[in-house]
Amino acid sequence: MAEHGSSGTHSHGFEEHAKTYEGFIKASIGGTILCLYVLVALVAFAFVSSSTNLVIGFGGLIVGILALIIDIRIENNWKLSVGWLLIFGLLTAVMLA
């Protein structure tokens, strides 16, 4: 009859658990940054003058998504995405004034 007990070690699933946790945290941060890009793009669509709102909104959103993809590939380095988010937000704010 086969034994169903453990052999004394409790780390047989820890590596998979750690990878799942790291992936969840990475997806949560990336999703939050993506939501902020969409929020700034919606502000640009709604409140920037009608001649440039589509260019500013879609352009910033596309560049932001590309920056986010690059940062996801680089392993927990969100500098490019957050930097472009700040530039995109400031550009939108300047266009509102």
Secondary structure as UniProt FT lines:
FT   TURN            12..13
FT   HELIX           14..47
FT   TURN            50..52
FT   HELIX           53..74
FT   HELIX           79..96
//
